Amino acid sequence: MLTNEQLDAFALEIATFGNIPISSKNCGIGCIYCKVQTDPILKRYPKIPDITLEDLYLGFKYVDQTSKYLRLGAGVLVAPHTDPYLHPLIYDFIKHTADFFPKKMITTVTTGSYIEESKLHFLHSIPNFGIDLSLITMQEERETIVPNATRERINYHLRHAPLNKVTLMFTGDLDVLKRDLELLYSLDIDSKAKEILVRRIEYTDFSQTKLNSIAYRSIDKYEECVKYLNENHPKVIFTVPVLKDAFKGGNNEYFSQADERIALQKKRIEAEVNQQFDIVCSESGYEYFREAYKSNSNVQVHLVKNKLYGGSVTVAGLLNHTDIISQLNIQSAESVIVLPYEMYNHEKCDITGNSISEIENKYNAEVWVI
């Protein structure tokens, strides 16, 4: 039975991120990029017990009906340190969720270390289910990054599991990435899974020390990595840390979403002829948005760096009021402040739990969230 505090966190995670957290049981794999022990924001959220089938159905009412995907297991903020396959009812949960949402793709994000080989036939029988496998790497550095990785089991799952997505981490060594991709292609993962994703390794001020040296190499060589993928594996998707031309190719969704956002902003701005606008951007989109608005005399684009997390974090979703208030200076007394919608949950609170009204009151301004 979830307490009121646990239920609030449970519902918040589902409504905001499309994840149904099912347990706070520590997975024990020991990934060096795991943020659970060091992330100050996660301390705001209670641990949840192994949820019941009744709790699962309760969670269904908070699901965004328009979303194509629904993830089951580890959350973003609530129970992020677990593996869904540690829950004793996980296979029942997958079946119930898939049956309840037949038009959604149901996924589980996992290292695969706890998936029972004997259950793969059952998972294959569920047409709208697929595993998002965090493969990380299968080369020499694997145990450095994932200390308790289970190579034999992962190799089996690569060959036999129903895969939706396979994620690799670029460790800074292009040869390692090439060998990983050769392995995946030799197993026809490019045809069996909907997506192969290559991630840049990020770090924060709170990251484990072991992660930082790998992250530095990953970041330093990432443009070279992207160039290689575009030239040799154009169907492979890669993360885009900053909206610049060097990162176009494998996943232009980031750029198309930015263009759609700018078009939506401009449509609203053009309806307010005599109004001044101050658009807040994270590092990931600042130059791109500034270029888009260079001819708009009534629009100023502001860079707000993510000081809360620090490190290499650049994304809008981790912006927060403390960082904005400490960095945003507005010249016009009657300006409209435009903020990215990613920084707010469905209750219009930022990642630290502060309501959007704090910005409205601080600047005595109208605030648009787009």
N, C-alpha and C positions, 0 to 999 in steps of 0.2 A: 504494500500500500504506500503510495507516494504521499508525503506530507504536503501541506499547502505550499511551502517554500520550494520543494522539489517539483511539484506540479507546475508552478509558475515558470521555473527554469526549463522544464520539459516542454511546455507549450511554446515558450519563447524560441527555443532552438528549432522546433518544427516549423513554426510560422515564418521565422526569419530566414532560415537556411535550407529548409527542405530536408533536414535530417531528423530521423526519429531515434533519439538516444535510448539504448536499451539496458545499459549497465555502466557502472563505474569501476568494474573489476580491472585491475592493472594487468596489461597484457604480458609484461615481463620480457618482451623482445629486446628492449634496451636501445632502440634507435637513437642515435646521437642528436638527431634534429627534433626529438620529442620535446615539446615546450611545457609540459605539464608541471614539472617541478620548479620552473623558473619564471613562468609567465605571471606577472602581478595581476592581470585582469581576470585570469581564471579563478583566482581566489574568491571572487565575488559569487561564484556559482556553487551550489551544494552538490555533493556527490549523490548519485541516485542508486538505489538498489537494483538488482535484477528485476526488470519490470515483468508484470504478469500479462497474460493474453488480454485480460480486461483493460489493463493500462494501455496496451497497444491499440486497442479499438478506441479508447478514449483519445489517444493521440491522433487518430485519423481525422478527427473533426477540425484539427488545426492545420491540416495540409492544404497548400495552395492548389486549388483544383485546375488551374491553368498550366501548371508546371508539367513538363514532359517526364521528368525524372523524380524519383523519390528514393533517398538513401536510408538505409536501415543499419543502425549501429553507432559507431563513433560520431560524435558531434563536432562542431567547430568550437563552441564555448562550453557546452555541457557534455561531460563524459568523453573528452577528446582523447584520453589516454588508453582506451580499451580497444579490443578487437571484437567485432560482432560475434565471431564464432566461439567466443568463450561463454556466451549465454547458453544455458542448457536447452532452451527452446528455440534457438535461432532458426533451425530448419522449418519448424512449424510456423514461426513468425514470417519467414520469407513466403511460404505458401499462402498464408492468410492475407498478407499484404498484397501479393500479386493477384489473388482472386478478388480482393476488394477494389483494387485499382487496375482493372484489366487493360486500360488504355495508357497507363504509365509504364515506364521502364523502371523496374525495381533493382537497385544495386546495393552492394555491400563493399565498402572500401576496406581493404585488408592486405596484410603482408602475405596471407595465405598459409601462415604457419600452423593455424589451428583448424583448417578445413579437413574434415575426414575424407579420405579417398573413397570410402564406401558410400558416401553421400552424393558423389558427383553425378551418378545416373539420375538420382532424384532431382537434383538441381537442373539438369538438362531437360527434364520433363516439364519445367515451368517456362512457357514461351516468352514471357515478358520479364525475365530475370537474367542478369549477367553480373559477373564479379568485376569490380574495379581493382585490379591487382597492382599493389605498390611493389613492383619488382625491384626498384632502386638500381641495382646492378647485379650481374651474375659473375663479375670478374673478381680479381684478387682483392679489391678493396671492400668487397661485400661485408665481410665480418668486422671490418673497421667501422663501418657505418651502421650495420645491423648485427650487433654482437651475437645474438642468439638466433640468427637466421637458420632455417632448416632447408638446406640445399636440395636434399633428396626429394623432400615433399614438394618443394616449389617446382623442381624439374618435372615432377609428375603432373602437377596442376597445369603447367604450361602446355603440356601435351593433351590433357584430358578434361580440364575444367571449362565450364561455359563462361567465356571471358567477354566482358563489355569493353573494358579499357585496360591497357597495360602501361604503367608509368615507369619511366627510367629517370634517374637523376644524372645530370651531366657533372662529373666529378672534376672537370678541368682537363681531363686526359682524353683527347679525341680518339686515340686508339682503343681505349676502353669502351667508348660509346660505339665505335664501329663494330667491335666484337659482340657487344650486346645486341645490336641491330641484326648482325649476321645470324645470331642465335634465333632471334624472333622470326626472321624471315625463313630460316631453315625449317621452322616448326609451323609455317603458314599462319603465324599470328596476325599478319597484316590482312588476311582474309577472314580469319575466325573471329577477330575482335573488331569492334566498330572503330577503335582508335588506338594508336600508339602515341603516347605523350612523352616529350622530353622536358624536364623541368630544370631551371636554373636553381642552384642551391642558395637560399637566402639565409642571412643571420640577423640577429637583433642584439641589443645590448644585454639581453638576458640569456643568450644562447650558451649551450655547453661549449667550453673552450675547445674541445676536440673538433667541433663542427666548423669553427671559424677558418682554420687553415684550408679546409676543403672548399668552403664557401668562397674564400678569396680567389682560389684557383678557378672555380666554376665561373665566377663573375668576370674575372680577367680574360678568360678565353671564350666567353659565351658568344660573342659576335662571330668568332671563327667557327664555333659550333653551328650557329644558325646558317652561316654561309654554306657549310658542308651539307646540312640537311636540305636546304633549298636546292642545291645543285645535284644531290644524289638521292634524296628521299623526300620528294616534294609532298607526299601524302602524310608524312609524319608531322604531328602537331607539336608546337613548342610554346612555352610560356613567353609572354612579352612584358618585360619589366618596365620598359619605357616606350611610349609611342613615337618611334622614329623609324626612318626608312630601313635602317639596317635590320630591323626585326619584322619586316613584312615578309610574308611568304606562307609558312606552314599553318598559321592561324590568323587570318585577317579579320576574324570576328571582333577582336579588340578594336581594330581601326574602324570597322563598320559600325560598331556600337558607339564609338566616340563621335562619328559623323552623324549618327541618328540623334545623339544627345545634343550636339551643337545645333542641328536643324530644329529640334524641339525648343531649345533655349531661344534661338533667334526668332522663331515664330511668336513666342510670348513677348520677347523684348521689343519686336517691331510694333506690337500693339500698344506699347507704352512710349510714345514718341518723345516726351520731355523728361523721361526718367533716367536717372543714373543707376548703373548696375555694377556690382562688384562680385566677380565670379571667383570662388575659391577652388583651387586645384592642388592635387597632390603632385609630387615630382613625376609620377608616371605619365601624367597628361598635360603638365603645365605648358611646355613649349608648343605642343600640338594645338592647344586651345588658344594660346596667345597669338599664334599665327592665324588662326581662324577669325580672330576678332581684331586684327590689326587695323582694319579700316572703320571700325565702329567707335566713334569718338565718345559715346556715352557708356562704353563698357571698359572696365579695367579688370584684367585677369591677375589674380594674386597667387603666388606660390606659398603653400604652407607645408613645411617639412614635418615628417612624422618623428617628433622628438620623444614621444612616449615610448615607442619601441626602439627607435634608433637603428643602428646597423644599416642594412641595405634595404630596409622596408621603404617602398615608394607608393604603395597602392592607396586608393581613395577609401577603401573599406576600413582602414585602420586610422583614418583621421578622427580627431576628437576635439571637444570644445577647449580643453586646456591648451592644446597646440594652436588652435585657431586664435584664441584670445591673446595668446602671447606673441603672435606673429602678424595678425591682421590689423592694419591701420587703414581706416576709411576716411577719405577726404570730404566726401559729401555728407551733410547731416541728414539728407533724405534719400539715401541710397537703398536699393533693394539688394540684399545679399543672396547670392545663388550658391547653394551647397550641393555636393554630389549625393544622390540618394543612397549610395552604398554605405555611407557612414552611419546610417540609422537603421534600427530594427523596426519591426512592425508597430512598436509603441512610440515611435519617433524619439527614441533615446540613442545616444551614441554608445560606443563600446565601453565607456566608463559608467554608463547608467544615467547620464545627465540628459534632461529633456531639452528639446529644441527651443523651448521658451527661454532657456538661459542665454542663447545667442540673441534672440529677439529683444530681451531685456537689456543685455549688455550694450548692444549697439543702437537700441531704440529704433529698430529697423524692421521692415517687412522681410521675411525670409522665404525664399522659394527652394524647395528640395526637388531637384531634377536629375 
